[in-house]
Amino acid sequence: MLLFILFCFQFLCAQRDHNTRYDRQTLLELRSSASSDFTAGFDSVDAGTAAFWPSQRHGWSPASSTAPSRRMDSLFTGETERRTQSQSSRDSSSRAATQEYPNPFIHELKLTKAQWIKGIILGCTLLPIRVFLAWILLISAWIVAVLRLAGLSQEERSKPLSGWRRWLFHPILWLLGRAVFFCVGFHWVKVKGRKVDVKEAPILVVAPHSSFLDMVIMFPAGVPAVVSRSENINLPVIGALLECNQSVLVSRRDPESRKEAVSELNKRVTSNGSWPQILMFPEGTTTNGRCLLRFKTGAFVPGVPVQPVVLHYPNELDTIRWTYKGSNWFQVLFHTLSQPYTNITIEFLPVYTPSEEEKNNSRLFAGNVQKVMASALGVPASDYVMAGRIPVSKLKDLSVPLESPGKEAMTLLYRKGLGPRDVEAALDRMIDRCRSGNGGTKVNAEELASILGLNKKTAVHICSLYSRDDTVDLRHIYFNMAALIGHVDEISLLHYAFAAFDREGRGSLTKEELTELMGALLGVPQQSTEELYDTATKDQEQLTEESLLLVLTTHPIYQKVTKEILQPERPPSANGTSVNNNRSLLNGSVNEDKKSK
């Protein structure tokens, strides 16, 4: 009954958030507050550069204080002509690009009234019994796990278990674990294909990864070792089971831990069967299963044969999925345990043996296995990944968020009572702070709250969208929102951003500065932009503004940044073309500076 009450509370909170969600029309109305025609931005780029950015003592001015080169002028002219094309055709192509794959990070369970009534009845009767029995079995498994390792030193625990510790305790742990999942509702587990032994394929790669309930795969697979986060070792019961399983532990925050995990993985898979098989979920996070995420390369770095395993959940209600947005872990557990039973089909595919090229290229190896598994599932193989806490798609080496943090920030600002003019004024204050050089470009939550004119709690939320700590770079918020709302065209935006991140005014960017610049424009930190840097400097030694613009506007892949990602959605005019008659925030600042000068 307590679980049922908690679920009702969770449901009411979710409904409240859903009802107050910022709708698309409101966002379009907010965008319409920007204030000059986009073509005016091209006229003011050259004359306004020196006025907009401060002098070199603040480290913001480009090497040349005035206009870009003639080639950049031609790029500006070409972009101006392109903007006269029909807005409807551009919007349709943009939508086609963004909808190439289904969004795998959202899952909302929709129930009919009859299903709700059934769930409530079973939730009040069957669920408590299942929780009690599963808990008793987990405690029993924990006791067996402790006994299995009793008396072993750390050195002995780092070697594969053998003898009576394996043949006696392994079947008991298998039986207890399978009984736990039987109590949860997995009464029948249908298995297709044949699982090979460790010498044929030392690694099992499993997809799609839907939730913690996917671990039912452990029992048809013979309880292999797993790769898990090192933080899980401290969890009650679960930690002891992971240690007993001799899992490979890795910390996502510690690069050294990842190196040690790769080394340990290599040692085990090349042990000629001394260690048990290793089971890995190469997607690295849970999804709704509508497409496969881009596989992480950890399982493929050793270059050994792997056996792909795909999971099917042929149920009337898809209660298993725990995603970035939508169902949380509590709802997954409640709804699944409130069903009479849950069906699953585990399909072992033929072993995939890598070619010599794949052995030397783990990315190619992972991509080819992903395609094989996607074909078996009948879903697309996508380029989506989870970068930190943000779902992104990969554009070569660039990480592009599926949903810009600027949209959520705008939603939050509007919800807190800020109107279009208030948002413009807040962005003006941000860029004024950066231009002045007083205090630097980074602020904490209290300073951001003062700039926004809102409380600290709201500022902390916005900080969390752009940064992992309690500080945020105002340039990241400003440039990301400027692209989203349409304060300035994308070419001018790139021009100003280049000047902002050219710290020493050299007229060129380092690899680190380029990484920071692209992170600000795209709204998500970039792990590396080395491939973009190498492409832009192919015929020269330094990355100049002209070469960067050339790549981002003409390269077959990177041009998506300017032609799709940085394109704001603007309401069409009566003649079907995009018109923005409002003041551009950046150009407005330029013009104000020119008047005062």
C-alpha positions as CSV (number, residue, x, y, z in Angstrom):
1,M,0.0,0.0,0.0
2,L,2.9,2.4,0.8
3,L,4.3,1.7,-2.7
4,F,0.9,2.5,-4.2
5,I,0.7,5.8,-2.3
6,L,4.2,6.8,-3.5
7,F,3.3,6.0,-7.1
8,C,0.2,8.2,-6.9
9,F,2.3,11.1,-5.6
10,Q,4.8,10.5,-8.5
11,F,2.0,10.4,-11.0
12,L,0.5,13.7,-9.7
13,C,3.9,15.4,-9.9
14,A,4.4,14.2,-13.5
15,Q,1.0,15.5,-14.5
16,R,1.7,18.9,-13.0
17,D,4.9,19.1,-14.9
18,H,3.2,18.0,-18.1
19,N,0.4,20.6,-17.8
20,T,2.8,23.4,-17.3
21,R,5.1,22.4,-20.2
22,Y,6.1,25.2,-22.5
23,D,4.3,24.8,-25.8
24,R,5.7,25.4,-29.2
25,Q,3.5,28.3,-30.1
26,T,4.6,30.2,-27.0
27,L,8.2,29.7,-28.0
28,L,7.5,31.1,-31.4
29,E,5.8,34.1,-29.9
30,L,8.9,34.6,-27.7
31,R,11.2,34.4,-30.7
32,S,9.2,37.0,-32.5
33,S,10.4,39.6,-30.0
34,A,13.9,39.9,-31.6
35,S,14.1,43.3,-33.3
36,S,15.6,43.9,-36.7
37,D,15.5,42.2,-40.0
38,F,18.2,39.5,-40.3
39,T,19.6,41.1,-43.4
40,A,20.5,44.1,-41.4
41,G,22.9,41.9,-39.5
42,F,25.1,41.5,-42.5
43,D,25.4,45.2,-43.0
44,S,26.5,45.8,-39.4
45,V,29.0,42.9,-39.1
46,D,32.0,44.8,-40.5
47,A,31.3,48.2,-39.0
48,G,30.2,46.9,-35.6
49,T,32.8,44.3,-34.8
50,A,35.2,46.8,-33.0
51,A,32.3,48.4,-31.2
52,F,30.7,45.2,-30.0
53,W,33.8,43.5,-28.7
54,P,36.1,45.2,-26.1
55,S,39.7,46.0,-26.7
56,Q,42.5,43.4,-26.6
57,R,43.2,44.0,-22.9
58,H,40.1,41.9,-22.2
59,G,41.2,39.1,-24.6
60,W,38.2,39.2,-26.8
61,S,39.1,41.1,-30.0
62,P,40.2,39.3,-33.1
63,A,43.5,40.1,-34.7
64,S,41.9,42.3,-37.3
65,S,39.5,44.8,-35.7
66,T,37.4,45.3,-38.7
67,A,36.0,43.3,-41.6
68,P,36.4,39.6,-42.4
69,S,38.3,38.8,-45.6
70,R,36.8,39.1,-49.1
71,R,36.1,35.4,-49.1
72,M,34.1,35.8,-45.9
73,D,32.2,38.6,-47.6
74,S,31.3,36.2,-50.4
75,L,30.1,33.7,-47.8
76,F,27.9,36.4,-46.2
77,T,26.5,37.4,-49.6
78,G,25.8,33.7,-50.4
79,E,24.0,33.3,-47.1
80,T,22.0,36.4,-47.6
81,E,20.8,35.1,-51.0
82,R,20.0,31.7,-49.5
83,R,17.8,33.3,-46.9
84,T,15.5,34.6,-49.6
85,Q,14.4,31.0,-50.4
86,S,11.1,29.7,-49.2
87,Q,10.9,29.1,-45.4
88,S,8.6,26.2,-45.8
89,S,11.1,24.2,-47.9
90,R,13.9,24.8,-45.4
91,D,11.7,23.8,-42.5
92,S,10.6,20.6,-44.2
93,S,14.2,19.6,-44.9
94,S,15.2,20.5,-41.3
95,R,12.4,18.4,-39.9
96,A,13.4,15.5,-42.2
97,A,16.9,15.7,-40.8
98,T,15.9,15.8,-37.2
99,Q,13.3,13.0,-37.6
100,E,15.7,10.6,-39.4
101,Y,15.5,8.3,-36.4
102,P,12.9,8.0,-33.6
103,N,13.9,9.6,-30.4
104,P,15.0,6.7,-28.2
105,F,15.2,8.8,-25.0
106,I,11.4,9.3,-24.4
107,H,8.9,6.8,-23.3
108,E,5.5,7.5,-21.9
109,L,3.2,4.7,-20.8
110,K,-0.4,5.4,-21.8
111,L,-3.1,3.4,-20.0
112,T,-6.8,3.0,-20.7
113,K,-9.3,3.2,-17.8
114,A,-9.6,-0.6,-17.7
115,Q,-5.8,-0.9,-17.5
116,W,-5.6,1.6,-14.7
117,I,-8.3,-0.3,-12.8
118,K,-6.5,-3.5,-13.4
119,G,-3.2,-2.0,-12.3
120,I,-4.6,-0.6,-9.1
121,I,-6.2,-3.9,-8.1
122,L,-3.0,-5.9,-8.8
123,G,-0.9,-3.1,-7.3
124,C,-2.7,-3.4,-4.0
125,T,-2.7,-7.2,-4.0
126,L,-0.1,-8.9,-6.2
127,L,2.7,-6.2,-5.9
128,P,3.2,-6.4,-2.1
129,I,3.5,-10.2,-2.3
130,R,6.0,-10.0,-5.1
131,V,8.1,-7.4,-3.4
132,F,8.2,-9.4,-0.2
133,L,9.2,-12.7,-1.9
134,A,11.8,-11.0,-4.1
135,W,13.4,-9.3,-1.1
136,I,13.6,-12.6,0.8
137,L,15.3,-14.2,-2.2
138,L,17.7,-11.3,-2.6
139,I,18.7,-11.5,1.0
140,S,19.3,-15.2,0.6
141,A,21.4,-14.6,-2.5
142,W,23.4,-12.0,-0.6
143,I,24.2,-14.5,2.2
144,V,25.4,-17.0,-0.4
145,A,27.5,-14.4,-2.1
146,V,29.2,-13.5,1.1
147,L,29.9,-17.1,1.9
148,R,31.3,-17.7,-1.6
149,L,34.1,-15.1,-1.0
150,A,34.6,-15.7,2.7
151,G,38.3,-16.2,3.6
152,L,39.7,-15.0,0.3
153,S,42.3,-12.2,0.2
154,Q,42.1,-9.3,-2.2
155,E,44.8,-11.0,-4.4
156,E,42.8,-14.2,-4.5
157,R,39.6,-12.4,-5.3
158,S,41.4,-10.8,-8.3
159,K,41.8,-14.3,-9.8
160,P,39.0,-16.5,-11.4
161,L,37.2,-18.6,-8.8
162,S,37.5,-22.3,-9.2
163,G,37.0,-25.5,-7.3
164,W,34.2,-25.9,-4.8
165,R,33.6,-22.2,-4.6
166,R,32.4,-22.3,-8.2
167,W,30.7,-25.7,-8.6
168,L,28.9,-25.4,-5.2
169,F,27.8,-21.8,-5.1
170,H,27.3,-21.0,-8.8
171,P,24.1,-23.2,-9.2
172,I,22.7,-21.9,-6.0
173,L,23.1,-18.3,-7.1
174,W,21.7,-19.1,-10.5
175,L,18.6,-20.6,-8.9
176,L,18.0,-17.8,-6.4
177,G,18.5,-15.1,-9.1
178,R,16.1,-16.8,-11.5
179,A,13.6,-17.1,-8.6
180,V,13.8,-13.4,-8.1
181,F,12.8,-12.7,-11.6
182,F,10.1,-15.3,-11.5
183,C,8.5,-13.4,-8.6
184,V,8.8,-10.2,-10.5
185,G,6.7,-11.7,-13.3
186,F,9.2,-13.2,-15.7
187,H,7.5,-16.6,-15.5
188,W,8.6,-17.8,-19.0
189,V,11.8,-16.7,-20.7
190,K,11.8,-17.7,-24.4
191,V,15.3,-18.4,-25.8
192,K,16.2,-18.4,-29.5
193,G,19.5,-19.4,-30.9
194,R,22.4,-21.0,-29.1
195,K,24.7,-19.4,-26.6
196,V,28.3,-20.3,-27.4
197,D,31.0,-20.9,-24.7
198,V,33.7,-18.5,-23.6
199,K,36.3,-19.9,-26.0
200,E,34.2,-19.1,-29.0
201,A,33.1,-15.7,-27.9
202,P,34.6,-14.2,-24.6
203,I,32.1,-11.2,-24.8
204,L,28.3,-11.1,-25.0
205,V,27.0,-7.8,-26.2
206,V,23.3,-7.2,-25.4
207,A,20.8,-4.6,-26.8
208,P,18.6,-2.8,-26.6
209,H,19.1,-1.8,-23.0
210,S,15.7,-0.9,-21.5
211,S,16.1,-1.0,-17.7
212,F,17.6,-2.9,-14.8
213,L,15.1,-5.7,-15.5
214,D,17.2,-6.6,-18.6
215,M,19.4,-8.5,-16.1
216,V,17.1,-11.4,-16.6
217,I,19.5,-12.2,-19.5
218,M,22.0,-13.3,-16.8
219,F,20.4,-16.7,-16.3
220,P,20.0,-18.0,-19.9
221,A,23.6,-16.7,-20.4
222,G,24.9,-18.8,-17.4
223,V,25.6,-15.8,-15.0
224,P,28.5,-14.2,-16.8
225,A,30.6,-11.4,-15.3
226,V,29.4,-7.9,-16.0
227,V,30.8,-4.4,-16.4
228,S,29.3,-2.0,-13.9
229,R,29.8,1.4,-12.4
230,S,32.2,1.4,-9.5
231,E,29.6,3.4,-7.4
232,N,27.3,0.3,-7.4
233,I,29.7,-1.7,-5.3
234,N,28.5,0.4,-2.3
235,L,24.8,-0.5,-2.8
236,P,23.4,-2.8,-0.1
237,V,23.0,-6.4,-1.4
238,I,23.7,-5.4,-5.0
239,G,27.3,-4.5,-4.1
240,A,28.0,-8.0,-2.6
241,L,26.5,-9.7,-5.6
242,L,28.7,-7.7,-8.0
243,E,31.7,-8.5,-6.0
244,C,30.8,-12.2,-5.9
245,N,30.2,-12.1,-9.7
246,Q,33.8,-10.7,-10.0
247,S,32.5,-7.8,-12.1
248,V,34.7,-5.3,-13.9
249,L,34.2,-2.0,-12.2
250,V,34.7,1.4,-13.9
251,S,34.2,5.0,-12.8
252,R,32.8,7.2,-15.5
253,R,34.4,10.3,-13.9
254,D,37.9,8.9,-13.6
255,P,39.9,8.4,-16.8
256,E,42.4,6.2,-15.0
257,S,39.6,3.9,-13.9
258,R,38.6,3.5,-17.5
259,K,42.2,2.6,-18.5
260,E,42.3,0.0,-15.7
261,A,39.0,-1.4,-16.8
262,V,40.2,-1.8,-20.4
263,S,43.3,-3.5,-19.2
264,E,41.3,-5.9,-17.0
265,L,38.9,-6.6,-19.8
266,N,41.9,-7.4,-22.2
267,K,43.4,-9.7,-19.6
268,R,40.1,-11.7,-19.1
269,V,39.1,-12.1,-22.8
270,T,42.6,-13.3,-23.7
271,S,42.8,-15.9,-20.8
272,N,41.8,-18.8,-23.1
273,G,38.7,-19.5,-21.1
274,S,40.1,-19.2,-17.5
275,W,37.7,-16.3,-16.8
276,P,33.9,-16.6,-17.5
277,Q,32.3,-14.7,-20.3
278,I,31.7,-11.0,-19.9
279,L,28.3,-9.4,-20.6
280,M,28.1,-5.8,-21.7
281,F,25.4,-3.4,-22.8
282,P,27.3,-1.4,-25.5
283,E,24.6,1.4,-25.7
284,G,25.7,2.5,-22.3
285,T,22.3,3.8,-21.2
286,T,18.6,2.8,-21.3
287,T,16.3,3.7,-24.1
288,N,12.8,2.9,-25.4
289,G,14.2,0.4,-27.9
290,R,12.9,2.2,-31.0
291,C,16.4,2.4,-32.4
292,L,19.9,1.4,-31.3
293,L,22.2,4.0,-29.9
294,R,25.7,4.3,-31.3
295,F,27.7,1.5,-29.5
296,K,30.5,2.5,-27.2
297,T,33.8,0.8,-28.2
298,G,34.7,-0.7,-24.8
299,A,33.6,-4.2,-25.7
300,F,35.3,-4.0,-29.1
301,V,38.7,-2.7,-28.2
302,P,40.2,-6.2,-27.4
303,G,39.3,-7.2,-31.0
304,V,38.0,-10.7,-30.0
305,P,34.9,-12.4,-31.3
306,V,31.6,-11.3,-29.7
307,Q,28.2,-12.9,-29.6
308,P,25.4,-10.4,-30.1
309,V,22.2,-10.9,-28.0
310,V,19.0,-9.1,-28.7
311,L,16.1,-8.7,-26.3
312,H,12.4,-8.6,-27.3
313,Y,9.5,-7.7,-25.0
314,P,6.3,-8.8,-26.8
315,N,3.9,-7.4,-24.2
316,E,0.6,-5.6,-24.5
317,L,1.9,-2.9,-22.2
318,D,5.5,-1.8,-22.6
319,T,6.3,-1.3,-18.9
320,I,10.0,-2.1,-19.0
321,R,11.4,1.1,-20.5
322,W,13.3,3.5,-18.2
323,T,14.3,6.5,-20.3
324,Y,15.8,10.0,-20.0
325,K,12.3,11.5,-20.2
326,G,9.1,9.7,-19.3
327,S,8.9,6.6,-17.1
328,N,11.3,6.6,-14.1
329,W,12.6,3.6,-12.3
330,F,9.8,3.6,-9.7
331,Q,7.1,3.6,-12.4
332,V,8.9,0.8,-14.3
333,L,9.0,-1.3,-11.1
334,F,5.4,-0.5,-10.1
335,H,3.8,-1.1,-13.5
336,T,5.8,-4.3,-14.2
337,L,5.1,-5.8,-10.9
338,S,1.4,-4.9,-11.3
339,Q,1.1,-7.1,-14.5
340,P,0.1,-10.7,-14.2
341,Y,3.3,-11.7,-16.1
342,T,5.9,-10.1,-18.4
343,N,7.1,-11.8,-21.7
344,I,10.6,-11.7,-22.9
345,T,12.4,-13.4,-25.8
346,I,16.2,-13.6,-25.7
347,E,17.8,-14.2,-29.1
348,F,21.4,-15.3,-29.3
349,L,22.7,-14.3,-32.8
350,P,25.7,-16.0,-34.5
351,V,29.2,-15.1,-33.3
352,Y,30.6,-12.0,-35.0
353,T,34.3,-12.5,-35.7
354,P,36.1,-9.3,-36.5
355,S,38.2,-8.8,-39.6
356,E,41.8,-7.5,-39.4
357,E,40.5,-4.1,-40.2
358,E,37.9,-4.2,-37.5
359,K,40.5,-5.5,-35.0
360,N,42.5,-2.4,-35.6
361,N,39.5,-0.1,-35.7
362,S,37.2,-0.6,-32.7
363,R,34.8,2.1,-34.0
364,L,34.3,0.2,-37.2
365,F,33.9,-3.1,-35.3
366,A,31.2,-1.6,-33.0
367,G,29.4,0.0,-35.9
368,N,29.1,-3.2,-37.9
369,V,27.9,-5.2,-34.9
370,Q,25.3,-2.5,-34.2
371,K,24.0,-2.8,-37.7
372,V,23.7,-6.6,-37.4
373,M,21.8,-6.3,-34.1
374,A,19.6,-3.5,-35.5
375,S,18.7,-5.6,-38.5
376,A,17.7,-8.6,-36.2
377,L,15.5,-6.2,-34.1
378,G,14.0,-4.5,-37.2
379,V,15.0,-1.0,-35.9
380,P,17.4,1.7,-37.2
381,A,21.0,1.9,-36.1
382,S,21.4,5.5,-35.1
383,D,24.2,7.9,-34.2
384,Y,22.6,8.9,-30.9
385,V,24.6,8.6,-27.7
386,M,24.3,9.8,-24.1
387,A,27.0,12.4,-23.5
388,G,27.2,12.8,-19.8
389,R,23.6,13.5,-18.9
390,I,22.5,14.8,-22.3
391,P,21.2,12.8,-25.2
392,V,23.1,13.8,-28.4
393,S,23.6,12.7,-31.9
394,K,27.0,12.5,-33.5
395,L,28.0,14.7,-36.4
396,K,31.4,13.2,-37.0
397,D,33.2,14.3,-33.9
398,L,30.6,16.9,-32.8
399,S,28.0,16.2,-30.2
400,V,24.6,17.8,-31.1
401,P,21.9,17.7,-28.4
402,L,18.6,16.2,-29.4
403,E,16.9,19.0,-27.5
404,S,18.9,22.2,-27.0
405,P,19.3,23.3,-23.4
406,G,18.4,26.7,-24.6
407,K,14.8,25.5,-25.1
408,E,14.5,24.3,-21.6
409,A,16.1,27.5,-20.3
410,M,13.6,29.5,-22.2
411,T,10.8,27.4,-20.9
412,L,12.0,27.9,-17.4
413,L,12.4,31.7,-17.8
414,Y,8.9,32.1,-19.3
415,R,7.4,29.9,-16.5
416,K,9.0,32.2,-13.9
417,G,7.2,35.2,-15.3
418,L,9.8,36.7,-17.7
419,G,8.4,38.1,-20.8
420,P,10.2,38.5,-24.2
421,R,11.6,42.0,-23.3
422,D,12.8,40.6,-19.9
423,V,14.6,37.8,-21.6
424,E,16.2,40.2,-24.1
425,A,17.3,42.5,-21.2
426,A,18.8,39.5,-19.3
427,L,20.8,38.4,-22.4
428,D,22.0,42.0,-22.8
429,R,23.2,42.0,-19.2
430,M,25.0,38.7,-19.8
431,I,26.9,40.0,-22.8
432,D,27.6,43.3,-21.1
433,R,29.2,41.4,-18.3
434,C,31.4,39.5,-20.7
435,R,32.4,42.6,-22.7
436,S,33.3,44.6,-19.6
437,G,35.9,42.1,-18.5
438,N,34.9,42.7,-14.8
439,G,34.7,39.4,-13.1
440,G,35.3,37.2,-16.1
441,T,32.8,35.3,-18.2
442,K,32.0,32.6,-15.6
443,V,29.5,33.2,-12.9
444,N,28.0,31.2,-10.0
445,A,24.3,30.6,-9.3
446,E,24.0,33.7,-7.2
447,E,25.5,36.0,-9.8
448,L,23.4,34.4,-12.5
449,A,20.3,34.9,-10.4
450,S,21.1,38.6,-10.1
451,I,21.6,38.9,-13.9
452,L,18.3,37.1,-14.5
453,G,16.4,38.9,-11.8
454,L,15.1,35.6,-10.4
455,N,15.7,33.4,-7.4
456,K,18.8,31.2,-6.9
457,K,16.9,27.9,-7.4
458,T,16.0,28.9,-10.9
459,A,19.6,30.0,-11.6
460,V,20.9,26.7,-10.3
461,H,18.6,24.9,-12.7
462,I,19.9,26.9,-15.6
463,C,23.5,26.3,-14.5
464,S,22.8,22.6,-14.5
465,L,21.7,22.7,-18.2
466,Y,25.1,24.1,-19.3
467,S,27.6,22.9,-16.6
468,R,28.2,20.0,-14.3
469,D,29.3,22.3,-11.4
470,D,27.9,25.4,-9.7
471,T,29.4,27.8,-12.2
472,V,28.5,28.5,-15.8
473,D,30.1,30.5,-18.7
474,L,27.8,33.3,-19.7
475,R,29.0,32.9,-23.3
476,H,27.6,29.4,-23.5
477,I,24.2,30.6,-22.4
478,Y,24.2,33.7,-24.6
479,F,25.4,32.1,-27.9
480,N,23.2,29.0,-27.5
481,M,20.1,31.2,-26.9
482,A,21.0,33.6,-29.6
483,A,20.9,30.8,-32.1
484,L,17.7,29.3,-30.7
485,I,15.6,32.5,-30.7
486,G,17.1,34.1,-33.8
487,H,18.6,37.2,-32.4
488,V,21.2,37.1,-35.2
489,D,21.9,35.1,-38.3
490,E,24.1,32.1,-38.0
491,I,27.1,33.6,-40.0
492,S,27.2,36.7,-37.9
493,L,26.8,34.6,-34.8
494,L,29.9,32.5,-35.8
495,H,31.7,35.8,-36.5
496,Y,31.0,37.1,-33.0
497,A,31.7,33.8,-31.3
498,F,35.1,33.5,-33.0
499,A,36.0,36.9,-31.6
500,A,34.7,35.9,-28.1
501,F,36.8,32.7,-27.9
502,D,40.0,34.1,-29.5
503,R,41.4,34.9,-26.1
504,E,44.7,36.4,-27.2
505,G,43.4,38.2,-30.3
506,R,45.6,36.2,-32.7
507,G,43.0,35.9,-35.4
508,S,43.1,32.1,-35.0
509,L,41.9,29.5,-32.6
510,T,43.6,26.6,-30.9
511,K,42.0,23.1,-30.7
512,E,40.9,23.8,-27.1
513,E,39.4,27.2,-28.0
514,L,37.5,25.6,-31.0
515,T,36.2,22.9,-28.6
516,E,34.9,25.6,-26.3
517,L,33.4,27.6,-29.1
518,M,31.4,24.7,-30.6
519,G,30.2,23.7,-27.1
520,A,28.8,27.2,-26.7
521,L,27.1,27.2,-30.1
522,L,25.6,23.7,-29.7
523,G,24.7,24.1,-26.1
524,V,26.6,20.9,-24.9
525,P,30.3,20.4,-23.9
526,Q,32.3,18.9,-26.7
527,Q,34.7,16.1,-25.8
528,S,36.9,16.8,-28.9
529,T,36.8,18.8,-32.1
530,E,40.1,17.5,-33.4
531,E,38.5,16.1,-36.6
532,L,36.8,19.5,-37.3
533,Y,40.0,21.3,-36.6
534,D,42.0,19.1,-39.0
535,T,39.5,19.5,-41.7
536,A,39.5,23.3,-41.4
537,T,43.3,23.5,-41.3
538,K,43.9,21.0,-44.1
539,D,45.8,23.5,-46.3
540,Q,47.1,25.8,-43.6
541,E,48.7,25.8,-40.2
542,Q,46.2,27.9,-38.2
543,L,42.5,27.8,-37.8
544,T,41.3,31.2,-39.0
545,E,37.8,32.6,-38.9
546,E,37.6,32.3,-42.7
547,S,38.6,28.6,-42.8
548,L,36.2,27.7,-40.0
549,L,33.3,29.5,-41.7
550,L,34.2,27.8,-45.0
551,V,34.0,24.3,-43.4
552,L,30.8,25.0,-41.5
553,T,29.1,26.4,-44.6
554,T,30.4,24.1,-47.4
555,H,31.5,20.8,-46.0
556,P,29.1,18.0,-46.8
557,I,28.6,17.0,-43.2
558,Y,29.7,20.0,-41.1
559,Q,27.5,22.4,-43.0
560,K,24.5,21.0,-41.1
561,V,25.7,23.2,-38.2
562,T,24.8,26.4,-40.0
563,K,22.1,25.2,-42.4
564,E,20.1,23.1,-39.9
565,I,21.2,23.2,-36.3
566,L,21.7,27.0,-35.9
567,Q,18.5,27.7,-37.8
568,P,15.8,29.1,-35.6
569,E,12.2,28.3,-36.3
570,R,10.4,31.5,-37.2
571,P,6.8,32.0,-38.1
572,P,6.3,32.5,-41.8
573,S,4.9,35.8,-43.2
574,A,1.9,36.1,-45.5
575,N,4.0,35.5,-48.6
576,G,5.5,32.3,-47.1
577,T,9.0,33.6,-46.5
578,S,10.6,34.1,-43.1
579,V,10.5,37.6,-41.9
580,N,11.8,39.0,-38.6
581,N,11.0,42.7,-38.1
582,N,12.1,42.8,-34.5
583,R,15.4,44.1,-33.0
584,S,18.3,41.7,-33.2
585,L,19.9,41.6,-29.8
586,L,23.5,41.4,-31.1
587,N,23.0,44.0,-33.8
588,G,21.1,46.2,-31.3
589,S,24.1,46.1,-29.0
590,V,26.3,47.0,-31.9
591,N,24.2,49.9,-33.0
592,E,23.9,51.3,-29.5
593,D,27.7,51.2,-29.1
594,K,28.1,53.0,-32.4
595,K,25.7,55.7,-31.4
596,S,27.4,56.2,-28.0
597,K,30.8,56.2,-29.8
